[in-house]
Amino acid sequence: MWRPSLIALASLAYVQYTLATDILKTDGFSDCNNGTSTVKVNHVDISFDRSTNEIQFDVSGTSTEVQNVTAELVVTAYGVQVYEKEFDPCDESTKVDQLCPVPEGTFGANGTQKIPSEYTSMIPSIAFSLPDLEGSAQLILKAKDGKELACIKSGVTNGKTVEVPAVSYVAAAVAAAALAVSLVGAAASGAHPGSTSSSPGFSEVMWWFQGMAMNGMHSVQYPAIYRSFSKNFGFGTGLVSWAGLQDSIDSFRSHTGGNLTNASYESLKNSTLVYSDGSTTQTTTGIAKRAILLLRDIDTSINETSSSNSSTSDTSTASHLVHGIQGYVEQLTIPETNTFMTVLLIFAIVIAAIVVGILLFKVILEAWSLFGQFPKSLTTFRKEYWRVMAQTITTLIMLLYGVWTLYCIFQFTHGDSWAAKLLAGITLATFTGILMFYTWKIWSTVQKLKKLEGDASALYENKETWKRYKIFYENYKRGYWWLFIPAIVYMFAKGCVLAAGDGHGLVQTIGQLIIEALMLVLLLWSRPYNRKSGNWINIIIQIVRVLSVICILVFVEELGIAQTTKTITGVVLIAVQSGLTAILALLIVINSIITCCKENPHRKRRKQAEKMHENDLEGDAYLLMQHNAGSPAKRARLMSDAAEVPPSYEPVRAQALSNRFGPPILPLPHPLTRNESHEVLVKGAAGMGMARTRSGGYRSISPDRGSDVDGSPPPPLSREPKLPDLGFERYRHV
């Protein structure tokens, strides 16, 4: 019995999915009459079923007086009006009892209207299949004299979207894989000077995800499909929606000058966001609630033989206009005033996890050492775990520096809590100070090395220097160690331009385009990465960043580009960025294999230099040891010869000096006086040499022997020191 039931349920689910592909429905709503009407709409749901050519509506609201009205429905898709119809609720063919007339006070109405086929044929089929349909429905209530009483506008969706949790999970998995490869590479290289990591690494992948998220924060008119796509990468910038965390931040703001009436998690989670182009969307929490209600309705239809043919929801939702950074963060159900504190607390949680993890691993190693011997590769970590902890935190600071600058400046301009602003200023100054300190230390070290050694090779060859500063330049060539400085400036500039230009889409986009183009020129000119793969990967990433900003330029409202062109551009941009993300995921695997199989170039050069240095120090003795190592008999014979003939030592020859150089050196009969000592010192000293005279003879150039002239050549010098004989002469021809 259960098998047919399962088949029936599966068939029902398939039928419902098939029917869902033929349905267009509203998604939230906003008041397009500026709240001046006598009729206020609190709730509206409108859906069109292509299979039956019917429109179903469910409207509720309040009215200040009893009045007869007419309703006008206008539907647009991609900026083109595809349907318009006006009907009278009191007309017999389109009668709606609840609106004929509109009562004073609260009212509700629902019903079905048949749409002629000549109108439904105008709706393109792609509208039912393309994710994040760019459409809207506008409902206008008018009095009999034509006066507009109420106006509401709502986005239209077909139920399909590129904003799915699977995209975020896949992106997080790619980042986790990059982190794992980076950790394995770091463990394999240890503290060896010159070791480098593969590209793309964890930092490059996270910077790429941050770039895609920041591409969705401009104050421009995004097509809905790209707005939903960029939302998937908010986790890369520290934006994680967590109800308990947001409630805690609201409580903190309420005690430090914040205004929860204007912005809070409770008010946002049921809100409808209205963008500058008139499109609307509900927050993540609102969408989840609707999904629960939908499941409840389906369950009722299955388990009950009949259900009510009319229902009016009592739920009312607020709507407010959003753009730029606010629009991005609030679609993640994070109030704009909570943005910085959210990122700060997520950062604190990550730091705490890093510290606890490193200390726990240290404890495990200490316990391991008591019961056995752990691998030698972990010895350095055991001794220098504090350095590892400090470098990990510094790496995280550098990884988040760009988005941290963005959120701090955004907090200064949009925050309402003085304590949050103070924390933003302190953390931004601290992070900037840490990076500036390391920059100064590396720069001063390079200047000292250039004075002592002529170049900065010791940054890569000296073990202690390498361990201290490698996180900043380990992937760069020796001549481009300084490239981390423009990289820091690049991140700071991106965050400043995007945050300071919030609300001015054209300024933001042009500023970002200039910054990205300058970085691309720098990479093309220098090609600074030690590996060729690193150069090509980072250049391609930078090219895609430039192209992405150019595409965003199409979305700028001031340029007045058609909605269809914007949508096509958004689809192309999604394809390019998704393709590059897939390539990065593939390259993570490929480069990890290359890293394991190919010797590190820095390490290879260091080994060659060490080998040459050892050969220079050992010299002939090293060659002698190599020669004697293979001939034991010869080594024994030479050792016996050396024992029989002791080394001799011949001191300075005691020849008597000729009278040309003074009298011979004789022992002194008695201590000399000062004058006698001077005379003996000068006259008994060796001559200063001989000079040739015009007559062909020679004379002494010593002042006290100026008259000594002889026609014969000068005698050879006899007062020459002689090195002691250590017996090496016998080994010369061995």
C-alpha positions in Angstrom: 0.0 0.0 0.0 2.8 2.4 0.8 4.4 2.0 -2.7 1.5 3.5 -4.6 1.3 6.3 -2.0 5.0 7.2 -2.6 4.5 7.1 -6.3 1.5 9.4 -6.0 3.4 11.8 -3.7 6.3 11.9 -6.2 4.0 12.5 -9.1 2.2 15.3 -7.2 5.6 16.9 -6.4 6.6 16.7 -10.1 3.3 18.2 -11.2 3.6 21.0 -8.7 7.2 21.7 -9.9 6.0 21.7 -13.5 3.1 24.1 -12.7 5.5 26.3 -10.8 7.5 26.9 -13.9 4.4 28.5 -15.5 3.6 30.9 -12.7 4.6 34.5 -12.3 3.9 36.1 -8.9 4.6 39.3 -7.0 7.5 39.6 -4.5 6.9 42.3 -1.9 5.4 45.7 -2.6 6.0 49.4 -2.2 3.7 52.4 -2.1 4.1 54.4 -5.3 1.7 57.2 -4.2 4.0 58.5 -1.5 1.5 57.7 1.2 -1.0 60.5 0.4 -3.9 58.3 -0.7 -7.1 57.7 1.2 -6.7 54.0 0.7 -3.8 52.2 2.3 -2.8 48.7 1.1 -1.2 46.5 3.8 -0.9 43.3 1.9 -1.0 42.2 -1.8 -0.3 38.9 -3.6 -0.9 38.7 -7.3 0.0 35.6 -9.4 -0.5 34.6 -13.0 -0.9 31.0 -14.1 0.0 30.5 -17.8 -1.6 27.1 -17.9 -5.1 28.6 -17.0 -4.5 32.2 -18.2 -5.8 33.4 -14.9 -4.7 36.1 -12.5 -5.2 35.5 -8.8 -5.1 38.4 -6.4 -5.3 38.8 -2.6 -5.4 42.4 -1.3 -6.0 43.9 2.1 -5.9 47.4 3.5 -7.7 50.2 5.1 -9.9 53.1 3.8 -10.9 56.3 5.4 -14.4 56.3 3.7 -16.8 54.3 1.7 -16.2 54.7 -2.0 -16.5 53.0 -5.4 -13.3 52.3 -7.2 -11.8 51.0 -10.4 -8.6 49.0 -10.5 -5.8 49.1 -13.1 -3.1 46.5 -13.4 0.1 47.2 -15.3 2.8 44.5 -15.8 6.2 45.2 -17.2 9.2 42.9 -18.0 12.7 44.2 -18.7 11.4 47.7 -19.0 8.7 46.9 -21.5 5.0 47.0 -20.7 3.6 43.5 -21.5 0.1 43.8 -20.0 -2.4 46.4 -18.9 -6.0 46.1 -17.9 -8.6 48.2 -16.1 -11.6 46.5 -14.4 -14.5 47.6 -12.2 -15.1 45.5 -9.1 -18.8 46.3 -9.4 -19.1 45.1 -13.0 -20.8 41.7 -13.3 -18.0 40.2 -15.4 -15.2 41.2 -13.0 -17.2 41.6 -9.8 -15.3 41.5 -6.5 -17.8 41.7 -3.6 -15.3 42.9 -1.0 -14.4 46.0 -3.2 -17.9 46.9 -4.3 -17.8 49.4 -2.7 -14.6 49.7 -0.7 -15.8 49.9 2.9 -14.6 52.3 5.6 -12.0 50.8 7.8 -10.3 47.5 7.2 -11.1 45.5 4.0 -9.8 42.5 2.2 -10.4 41.1 -1.2 -9.3 38.1 -3.3 -10.4 36.6 -6.5 -9.5 35.5 -10.0 -9.6 37.3 -13.3 -9.5 35.6 -16.7 -6.9 37.0 -19.1 -7.6 37.0 -22.8 -5.1 34.9 -24.9 -4.1 38.0 -27.0 -2.6 39.5 -23.8 -1.0 36.3 -22.5 0.7 35.6 -25.8 2.6 38.9 -25.4 4.5 37.5 -22.4 7.7 35.8 -23.7 8.4 32.3 -22.7 11.8 33.2 -21.3 10.1 35.1 -18.5 9.0 31.8 -17.0 12.4 30.2 -17.1 15.1 32.9 -16.7 16.2 33.3 -13.1 15.5 36.5 -11.3 13.0 37.9 -13.7 13.3 41.6 -14.2 9.6 42.5 -14.0 7.1 44.5 -12.0 3.4 44.7 -11.4 1.6 47.9 -10.5 -1.9 48.1 -9.1 -3.7 51.4 -9.1 -7.1 52.1 -7.4 -9.0 55.1 -8.7 -12.2 56.8 -7.8 -15.1 57.1 -10.3 -13.9 60.7 -11.1 -10.5 59.4 -12.1 -8.7 60.5 -8.9 -6.0 58.1 -7.8 -6.7 56.6 -4.4 -3.9 54.1 -4.0 -0.9 52.8 -5.9 1.3 49.9 -5.1 4.2 48.4 -7.0 5.7 45.0 -6.7 8.4 43.0 -8.2 7.5 39.9 -10.3 9.3 36.6 -10.0 9.0 33.2 -11.5 10.4 31.4 -8.4 13.8 30.9 -10.0 16.9 32.7 -8.7 20.7 32.4 -8.8 20.6 33.3 -5.1 20.8 29.7 -3.7 22.7 28.4 -0.7 24.5 25.9 -2.9 26.5 28.7 -4.6 27.7 30.0 -1.2 28.6 26.4 -0.1 30.6 25.7 -3.3 32.4 29.0 -2.9 33.2 28.3 0.7 34.4 24.8 -0.3 36.8 26.3 -2.9 38.2 28.7 -0.2 38.6 25.8 2.3 40.4 23.8 -0.4 42.8 26.7 -1.0 43.4 27.1 2.7 44.2 23.4 3.0 46.6 23.5 0.1 48.3 26.6 1.6 48.6 24.9 5.0 50.1 21.7 3.5 52.6 23.8 1.5 53.6 25.8 4.5 54.1 22.6 6.6 56.1 21.0 3.8 58.4 24.0 3.4 58.6 24.7 7.2 60.9 27.7 7.9 63.2 27.1 5.0 64.3 30.5 3.6 62.9 31.2 0.1 60.1 28.7 0.2 57.0 29.9 -1.8 53.4 28.9 -1.9 51.4 27.9 -5.0 48.9 30.2 -6.8 46.1 30.6 -6.4 46.4 30.5 -2.6 43.9 31.1 0.1 44.5 34.9 0.1 44.0 35.2 -3.6 40.8 33.2 -3.6 39.4 35.2 -0.7 40.4 38.5 -2.4 38.6 37.3 -5.5 35.4 36.5 -3.6 35.6 39.8 -1.8 35.9 41.5 -5.2 32.7 39.9 -6.4 30.9 40.9 -3.3 32.1 44.5 -3.6 31.0 44.6 -7.2 27.4 44.3 -5.8 27.8 47.3 -3.5 27.8 50.1 -6.0 25.0 52.6 -6.0 23.8 51.6 -9.5 20.7 50.0 -11.0 21.8 46.3 -11.0 19.7 43.8 -12.9 18.0 41.5 -10.4 19.9 38.5 -11.6 23.3 40.0 -10.8 22.2 41.4 -7.5 21.2 38.0 -6.4 24.4 36.4 -7.7 26.7 38.8 -5.9 24.8 38.2 -2.7 26.2 34.7 -2.6 29.7 35.9 -1.8 28.9 38.2 1.2 30.6 35.7 3.5 34.0 36.6 2.0 33.6 40.1 3.5 32.6 38.9 6.9 28.8 39.4 6.4 27.1 36.4 8.1 23.5 36.8 9.1 22.9 35.4 12.5 19.7 36.2 14.5 21.2 36.0 17.9 24.2 38.1 16.9 22.0 40.8 15.4 19.8 41.0 18.5 23.0 41.4 20.6 24.2 44.2 18.4 20.8 45.9 18.6 21.0 45.8 22.4 24.5 47.2 22.3 23.4 50.0 20.0 20.4 50.9 22.2 22.8 51.5 25.1 25.3 53.5 23.1 23.1 56.1 21.3 21.6 53.9 18.6 18.0 54.4 17.3 16.2 51.0 17.0 13.1 52.7 15.6 14.8 53.6 12.4 16.9 50.4 12.0 16.9 47.1 13.8 16.9 43.4 13.0 13.3 43.0 14.1 12.0 45.7 11.8 14.2 44.5 8.9 13.4 40.8 8.8 9.8 41.5 7.6 10.6 44.4 5.3 10.5 44.8 1.6 13.5 46.4 0.0 12.8 48.9 -2.8 15.7 49.7 -5.1 16.3 52.9 -7.1 15.0 51.4 -10.3 11.7 50.5 -8.5 12.4 46.8 -8.2 11.6 45.1 -4.9 12.8 42.2 -2.9 12.2 40.7 0.5 14.9 40.0 3.0 16.2 36.5 3.6 14.0 36.0 6.7 10.9 37.1 4.9 11.6 34.7 2.0 12.0 31.9 4.6 8.7 32.7 6.2 7.0 32.6 2.9 8.5 29.2 2.2 7.1 27.9 5.5 3.7 29.3 4.7 3.8 27.7 1.2 4.7 24.3 2.8 1.8 24.7 5.2 -0.6 25.4 2.4 0.6 22.4 0.4 0.2 20.2 3.5 -3.4 21.5 4.0 -4.3 20.7 0.4 -3.1 17.1 0.8 -4.6 16.2 4.1 -7.9 18.1 3.9 -10.7 17.3 1.7 -11.7 20.9 1.3 -10.2 24.3 2.2 -11.4 27.8 2.4 -11.9 29.5 -1.0 -10.9 32.9 0.4 -8.1 34.0 2.7 -6.7 37.3 3.5 -3.4 37.6 5.2 -3.2 39.9 8.2 0.6 40.2 7.8 1.8 43.7 6.8 5.3 44.4 5.7 7.2 47.7 5.7 9.1 48.9 2.7 12.0 51.4 2.4 14.3 52.6 -0.3 17.8 51.2 -0.4 20.9 51.5 -2.6 24.6 50.7 -2.6 26.2 49.2 0.4 22.9 49.4 2.4 21.0 47.5 -0.2 23.7 44.8 -0.3 23.9 44.2 3.5 20.2 44.5 4.2 19.2 41.8 1.6 21.3 39.6 3.9 19.1 40.7 6.8 21.8 42.8 8.4 20.7 46.4 9.2 23.1 49.0 7.8 23.8 50.3 11.3 24.8 46.8 12.4 27.2 46.2 9.5 30.5 47.1 11.2 29.7 45.4 14.5 28.7 42.2 12.6 32.1 42.1 10.8 33.9 43.0 14.0 32.3 40.2 16.0 32.9 37.6 13.2 36.5 38.7 13.1 36.8 38.3 16.9 35.3 34.8 16.7 37.8 33.8 14.0 40.7 35.3 16.0 39.6 33.4 19.1 39.4 30.1 17.0 42.9 30.7 15.7 44.4 31.3 19.1 42.6 28.4 20.7 43.5 26.1 17.9 47.2 27.0 18.0 47.4 26.7 21.8 45.6 23.4 21.7 48.0 22.0 19.1 50.9 23.2 21.3 49.5 21.3 24.3 49.1 18.2 22.1 52.8 18.4 21.0 53.9 18.8 24.6 51.9 15.7 25.7 53.2 13.9 22.7 56.8 14.7 23.7 56.2 13.1 27.1 55.2 9.7 25.6 57.1 9.6 22.4 59.1 11.5 19.7 57.1 13.6 17.3 58.3 14.5 13.8 61.2 16.9 13.5 59.1 19.1 11.1 57.0 20.2 14.1 60.0 21.2 16.3 60.0 24.7 14.9 56.3 25.2 15.7 56.8 23.9 19.2 59.5 26.4 19.9 58.0 29.4 18.0 54.2 28.9 18.3 53.9 32.5 19.4 55.4 33.7 16.2 53.1 31.5 14.2 50.1 32.9 16.1 51.2 36.5 15.5 51.9 35.9 11.8 48.5 34.2 11.3 46.7 37.1 12.9 48.7 39.6 10.8 47.9 37.6 7.6 44.2 37.8 8.5 44.5 41.5 9.0 46.1 41.9 5.6 43.4 39.7 4.1 40.6 41.8 5.4 42.2 45.2 5.2 40.3 46.4 2.1 36.8 45.4 3.3 37.7 46.6 6.9 38.5 50.0 5.5 35.2 49.9 3.6 33.1 49.0 6.7 34.8 51.4 9.0 34.2 54.4 6.7 30.6 53.2 6.2 30.2 53.1 10.0 31.5 56.7 10.3 28.9 57.9 7.7 25.9 55.7 8.4 26.3 54.4 12.0 24.3 55.8 14.9 26.2 54.3 17.9 29.1 56.4 19.3 30.7 53.2 20.7 30.6 51.4 17.3 32.2 54.5 15.7 34.9 54.5 18.3 35.6 50.8 17.8 35.8 51.4 14.0 38.3 54.2 14.5 40.5 52.2 16.9 40.5 49.0 14.8 41.2 50.8 11.6 44.1 52.7 13.2 45.4 49.6 14.8 45.3 47.5 11.6 46.9 50.4 9.6 49.6 50.8 12.3 50.5 47.1 12.2 50.9 47.1 8.4 52.9 50.3 8.5 55.1 48.9 11.2 56.0 45.8 9.2 56.5 47.9 6.1 59.0 50.1 8.0 60.8 47.1 9.5 61.2 45.4 6.1 62.2 48.7 4.4 64.8 49.5 7.0 66.1 45.9 6.9 66.6 46.2 3.1 68.5 49.4 3.5 70.9 47.9 6.0 71.4 44.8 3.8 72.2 47.0 0.7 74.8 48.9 2.7 76.4 45.7 4.0 76.0 43.2 1.2 75.0 45.3 -1.8 71.5 43.8 -2.3 68.5 42.5 -0.4 69.0 38.8 -1.1 69.2 38.1 2.6 65.4 38.7 2.8 65.1 35.3 1.1 68.3 33.6 2.3 68.7 34.6 5.9 66.6 32.2 7.9 65.6 34.5 10.8 64.7 37.4 8.4 62.7 35.1 6.3 60.7 33.7 9.2 59.9 37.2 10.4 58.7 38.9 7.2 57.9 36.2 4.6 54.2 36.6 4.8 54.5 39.9 2.9 56.7 38.9 0.0 57.1 35.1 -0.1 55.5 34.8 -3.5 57.4 37.7 -5.1 60.7 37.6 -7.0 63.8 39.0 -5.2 63.7 42.2 -7.0 60.0 42.8 -6.3 59.8 42.2 -2.6 58.4 45.8 -2.3 55.2 44.9 -4.2 53.3 44.3 -1.0 53.3 48.0 -0.4 51.3 49.0 -3.5 49.0 46.0 -2.8 48.2 47.4 0.7 47.6 50.9 -0.9 45.4 49.2 -3.5 43.2 47.6 -0.9 42.9 50.7 1.1 42.0 52.8 -1.9 39.3 50.4 -3.1 37.6 50.5 0.3 37.8 54.3 0.6 36.4 55.0 -2.8 33.5 52.5 -2.5 32.5 53.7 1.0 33.1 57.4 0.6 31.3 57.4 -2.8 28.2 55.6 -1.5 25.2 57.0 -3.2 27.1 58.2 -6.2 27.4 55.3 -8.5 29.2 57.0 -11.4 31.9 58.3 -9.0 32.3 54.9 -7.4 32.6 53.1 -10.7 35.1 55.4 -12.3 37.2 55.5 -9.2 37.2 51.7 -9.0 38.0 51.4 -12.7 41.1 53.7 -12.3 42.3 51.7 -9.3 41.9 48.3 -11.0 43.5 49.6 -14.2 46.6 50.9 -12.3 47.0 47.6 -10.6 46.7 45.7 -13.9 49.4 47.9 -15.4 51.7 47.3 -12.4 51.3 43.5 -12.8 51.9 43.5 -16.5 55.0 45.7 -16.1 56.6 43.8 -13.2 55.3 40.3 -13.4 56.5 40.0 -9.9 55.5 36.5 -8.9 58.2 33.9 -8.5 56.3 31.2 -10.4 55.0 31.7 -14.0 51.7 30.3 -13.0 51.4 32.9 -10.3 52.0 35.7 -12.8 49.4 34.4 -15.3 46.8 33.6 -12.7 47.0 37.0 -11.0 47.1 38.9 -14.3 44.0 37.1 -15.5 42.2 37.8 -12.2 43.0 41.4 -12.5 41.9 41.6 -16.1 38.5 40.1 -15.1 38.3 42.7 -12.3 38.8 45.5 -14.8 36.2 44.0 -17.1 33.7 43.6 -14.2 34.0 47.3 -13.4 33.4 48.1 -17.0 30.3 46.0 -17.0 29.1 47.8 -13.8 29.5 51.0 -15.7 26.6 49.9 -17.9 24.4 49.8 -14.8 25.0 53.4 -13.9 21.7 55.3 -13.9 23.1 58.5 -15.4 24.0 56.8 -18.6 20.4 55.8 -19.3 21.1 52.4 -20.8 18.1 50.2 -21.6 17.0 47.5 -19.1 17.4 44.7 -21.6 21.0 45.7 -22.2 21.6 45.8 -18.4 20.2 42.3 -18.0 22.3 40.9 -20.8 25.4 42.5 -19.4 24.5 41.0 -16.0 24.2 37.5 -17.4 27.6 37.9 -19.2 29.2 39.2 -16.1 27.9 36.2 -14.1 29.2 33.8 -16.8 32.7 35.4 -16.7 33.0 35.5 -13.0 31.6 32.0 -12.5 34.0 30.7 -15.2 37.0 32.2 -13.5 35.9 30.8 -10.1 35.7 27.3 -11.7 39.2 27.8 -13.2 40.6 28.9 -9.8 39.1 25.7 -8.2 40.8 23.6 -10.9 44.1 25.4 -10.6 44.1 24.9 -6.9 44.3 21.1 -7.5 46.8 21.4 -10.4 49.2 23.8 -8.6 49.1 21.7 -5.4 50.4 18.7 -7.5 53.1 20.9 -9.1 54.1 22.2 -5.7 54.6 18.7 -4.4 56.6 17.5 -7.4 58.7 20.6 -8.3 61.5 21.9 -6.2 61.1 25.4 -4.9 63.2 27.8 -7.0 64.3 30.0 -4.0 65.3 26.9 -2.0 67.2 25.5 -5.0 69.2 28.7 -5.4 69.9 28.8 -1.7 71.3 25.2 -1.7 73.5 26.0 -4.7 74.9 29.1 -2.9 75.5 27.1 0.3 77.4 24.4 -1.6 79.7 27.0 -3.3 80.3 28.6 0.0 81.3 25.4 1.7 83.8 24.6 -1.2 85.4 28.0 -0.9 85.9 27.6 2.9 87.4 24.1 2.8 89.7 24.7 -0.2 92.7 22.4 -0.6 92.0 20.6 2.6 88.5 19.6 1.4 90.1 18.3 -1.9 92.8 16.4 0.1 90.1 14.7 2.2 88.2 13.7 -0.9 91.4 12.3 -2.5 92.5 10.3 0.5 89.1 9.0 1.3 89.3 6.4 -1.5 92.9 5.2 -0.9 93.6 3.7 2.5 97.1 2.4 1.6 98.3 5.7 0.3 96.9 7.5 3.4 98.8 5.1 5.7 102.0 5.5 3.8 101.8 9.3 3.8 101.0 9.3 7.5 104.1 7.1 8.2 106.3 9.4 6.2 105.0 12.4 8.1 105.9 10.7 11.4 109.5 9.9 10.3 110.4 13.4 9.0 109.4 16.0 11.6 108.6 19.4 10.2 111.4 21.9 10.3 111.4 25.5 11.2 113.9 28.0 9.8 113.9 31.4 11.5 114.9 34.6 9.9 118.4 34.0 8.4 121.2 35.3 10.7 123.4 36.5 7.9 125.6 39.4 8.6 124.6 42.5 6.8 127.0 44.0 4.3 128.5 47.3 5.1 126.1 48.7 2.5 123.2 48.2 4.9 125.1 48.8 8.2 126.9 46.8 10.8 125.7 43.3 11.8 123.3 42.9 14.6 125.2 42.2 17.9 124.1 41.8 21.5 124.1 45.0 23.6 126.8 45.2 26.3 124.8 47.5 28.6 121.4 49.3 28.6 121.3 52.2 26.2 120.6 55.8 27.0 117.9 57.7 25.0 120.4 59.1 22.5 122.2 55.8 22.1 118.9 54.0 21.7 117.8 56.4 18.9 121.2 56.0 17.2 121.2 52.2 17.3 117.5 52.1 16.1 118.2 54.3 13.1 121.6 53.1 12.1 121.1 49.5 12.8 117.9 49.4 10.8 117.7 48.0 7.3 118.2 50.3 4.5 115.3 52.0 2.6 116.6 50.8 -0.7 119.0 51.9 -3.5 118.7 54.5 -6.2 120.5 54.6 -9.6 122.9 57.5 -10.1 123.7 59.4 -13.3 127.1 57.7 -13.4 125.5 54.3 -13.5 126.1 53.4 -9.9 123.8 53.0 -7.0 123.4 54.9 -3.7 121.4 54.4 -0.6 118.3 56.6 -0.2 118.5 56.3 3.6 119.3 59.8 5.0 122.3 58.5 7.0 123.8 56.7 4.0 123.6 59.2 1.3 127.4 59.1 0.6 127.6 55.4 0.0 128.0 55.0 -3.7 129.0 51.9 -5.6 129.0 51.1 -9.2 127.8 47.5 -8.8 124.2 46.4 -8.7 122.6 46.3 -5.2 122.9 43.0 -3.4 119.8 40.9 -2.8 117.9 41.6 0.4 118.9 39.2 3.1 116.7 40.3 6.0 113.6 38.5 4.7 111.3 36.6 7.0 110.7 33.0 6.0 107.5 31.1 6.8 107.9 28.0 8.9 108.0 24.7 7.0 105.0 22.6 8.0 105.9 19.7 5.8 103.3 20.3 3.1 106.0 20.2 0.4 106.0 16.4 0.4 102.2 16.4 -0.5 102.5 18.7 -3.5 102.7 16.0 -6.1 100.7 13.3 -4.4 
